[in-house]
C-alpha cells in the first residue's frame, strides 16, 4: 500500500505541473449513487470523501445523478452529471455532512489565492437565516472551514450569502429563482499578514469580463487564515444540484467561456474607458433581475421588501437614442407583485467599482414608459446610491428622480435628497416612452460637504449637444444642501410604481451616454462608403432628414457633429 500511495503522489504531481493553474475540472462522471466512492476508505489524492471531522460526517453522501446543468457560454456547461444535495439530509447536527475533494495533501500555497467556479441549481431551502452548502477546506487531518456559501429561503425565492467562518453572513445576494441554473465563483484571497485573508463570492459574473469588472459579495469576519487543501459540499437542509466544477489559481482559468452563445457587444464598458455601464436587459423573460448582470437588492433592511423586479420581453425605443430596441426591459410592477408602502424595494446596479475622483461627471441615460401606472402626485423612480458595507446597513441616496401623473399626463422632477420638488418637466402622455438623462457632478471631498450636483434632462434631442438641450434641463431641488455621497450604484425603487425601464447607458460624457444614431439608418452601415465617394462637403438626404457630410464626418444642418 505504501508503494501504491507513492505512485499516486507522483502521478498527482505530474498532473499538477501540467496544469499549473487549473487544478481540477470536476464533471461528476461517476456511477449513479454515492458521490463518496467505496475506495475512499483511505485518504488518497483527488477523490471525494467524508469530512474527517466526526460531527460533519453524519448523514449520507450526496448523490450522483445522470443529468447535467447548462449555462450559456460557460466552458463546463452541459458536461457530465450532477451532484445532488438532499434537503432532507443535515436538517440538524445529527445528520449534517461535508463531502470533501482534497486538492493537495503535501504542498503549501500560503501566497496563492484559489478560485472555485461551479454551476448551481437551487431546489429548496428551509431556513431563512441561511445554511452553508459549499466550503473551502483547510485541513486534511481534521476540519477547518474558511469560506462558506450559505443558502437562505426568501419568500418564493432564495438568496446566497458568504462568510469566512462565522455563521453571521457578511453579505447577501439578491433573490435567485428556484430551479434556475446559476454560475457561482468562490475565491479564497490570500492577503499578506495574519487573520486577514478574504473570501469573495460572485453570482453570475460576466464570462467575458475580468474579475475586477464584476462585483462580489465579500466577507468581513476576521477568522484565522489557512492554506486551501480542498473543496467541500455540505448537506445541511438545502436542496440543490451542483455541476461543472472548476478549481484553479486564476480567475481566467475557472471563469472561462467556450466562445459560443455570448454575442459580441460593441457597447461593452471595457471597450471604451468613457462608458461605465450598458444594460439592455438581455435576460430570460419573466426572470428576476437580481442575481443577473450585477443587480442586487439594497443592503438597507428597510428597502428589501417585496420581490425583485422582473425582466420584460418587450424593449423600448426612442428616436435617435442609441440604446433602443435591444434585449428586453426592466419591469417595476407594484400591482402584480403587491409592493405596498411598507414593502418597498430598492434594486441596484453598480456602475463604478471604486470612489469617483473629485470633479468626475456621470451621465445616466435611460428610457421609461409609464403606460400602466395610475395617477400620482409623485413617486420616486430612480436614484443614485452608495451601498452600506453589509446586509442591514443603511444606504446614502442622492439625485432622486420622481414621476408625477395627472389626467393621463406624466412629468418628471429631481431632488438632491429630501427636498420638495417645485419644478417639473413638461407634461406628455403617459403612454409615450420618455428619455431621461441624469447628470451627476462629483464635487465631494467628504460626505459632510454640500457639493455634489444633479440635473435631469427630460426628452432631450439625442442629435444635439448638452448645451443645445438646456431648455429641457431641470436642476435638482437642494443642490446647495446635503452632503456628498461617493455614489457608485444606480437604484430603481418599487414603491407603488408601475414602470418599464430600458436601454441604460452610464458614461462620462453626454455623447457616449446618448450614443446618437441617425433615425432609420445606422451610420456605420453605408454612410462611410458614401463619404469615401463624395466630395469634401456634400448634402445627403436620409429618411427624410438632411445631413451634411464633410471632413469625414456627418453633421446636422445646424452644424452638430453626430459621427
Secondary structure as GFF3:
##gff-version 3
##sequence-region A 1 563
A	DSSP	alpha_helix	2	18	.	.	.	ID=ss1
A	DSSP	beta_strand	22	26	.	.	.	ID=ss2
A	DSSP	beta_strand	33	34	.	.	.	ID=ss3
A	DSSP	three_ten_helix	38	41	.	.	.	ID=ss4
A	DSSP	beta_strand	48	50	.	.	.	ID=ss5
A	DSSP	three_ten_helix	54	56	.	.	.	ID=ss6
A	DSSP	beta_strand	63	65	.	.	.	ID=ss7
A	DSSP	beta_strand	82	85	.	.	.	ID=ss8
A	DSSP	beta_strand	97	102	.	.	.	ID=ss9
A	DSSP	beta_strand	114	125	.	.	.	ID=ss10
A	DSSP	beta_strand	131	137	.	.	.	ID=ss11
A	DSSP	beta_strand	145	154	.	.	.	ID=ss12
A	DSSP	beta_strand	157	163	.	.	.	ID=ss13
A	DSSP	beta_strand	171	172	.	.	.	ID=ss14
A	DSSP	beta_strand	181	189	.	.	.	ID=ss15
A	DSSP	beta_strand	198	203	.	.	.	ID=ss16
A	DSSP	three_ten_helix	211	213	.	.	.	ID=ss17
A	DSSP	beta_strand	217	218	.	.	.	ID=ss18
A	DSSP	beta_strand	230	235	.	.	.	ID=ss19
A	DSSP	beta_strand	238	248	.	.	.	ID=ss20
A	DSSP	alpha_helix	251	254	.	.	.	ID=ss21
A	DSSP	three_ten_helix	269	271	.	.	.	ID=ss22
A	DSSP	beta_strand	275	279	.	.	.	ID=ss23
A	DSSP	beta_strand	296	297	.	.	.	ID=ss24
A	DSSP	three_ten_helix	301	303	.	.	.	ID=ss25
A	DSSP	beta_strand	310	312	.	.	.	ID=ss26
A	DSSP	beta_strand	329	333	.	.	.	ID=ss27
A	DSSP	three_ten_helix	341	343	.	.	.	ID=ss28
A	DSSP	beta_strand	345	350	.	.	.	ID=ss29
A	DSSP	beta_strand	361	369	.	.	.	ID=ss30
A	DSSP	beta_strand	376	386	.	.	.	ID=ss31
A	DSSP	beta_strand	396	406	.	.	.	ID=ss32
A	DSSP	beta_strand	409	415	.	.	.	ID=ss33
A	DSSP	beta_strand	428	429	.	.	.	ID=ss34
A	DSSP	beta_strand	434	441	.	.	.	ID=ss35
A	DSSP	beta_strand	453	458	.	.	.	ID=ss36
A	DSSP	three_ten_helix	467	472	.	.	.	ID=ss37
A	DSSP	beta_strand	473	475	.	.	.	ID=ss38
A	DSSP	beta_strand	489	494	.	.	.	ID=ss39
A	DSSP	beta_strand	498	507	.	.	.	ID=ss40
A	DSSP	alpha_helix	510	514	.	.	.	ID=ss41
A	DSSP	alpha_helix	527	533	.	.	.	ID=ss42
A	DSSP	beta_strand	537	542	.	.	.	ID=ss43
A	DSSP	beta_strand	545	550	.	.	.	ID=ss44
A	DSSP	beta_strand	553	556	.	.	.	ID=ss45
###
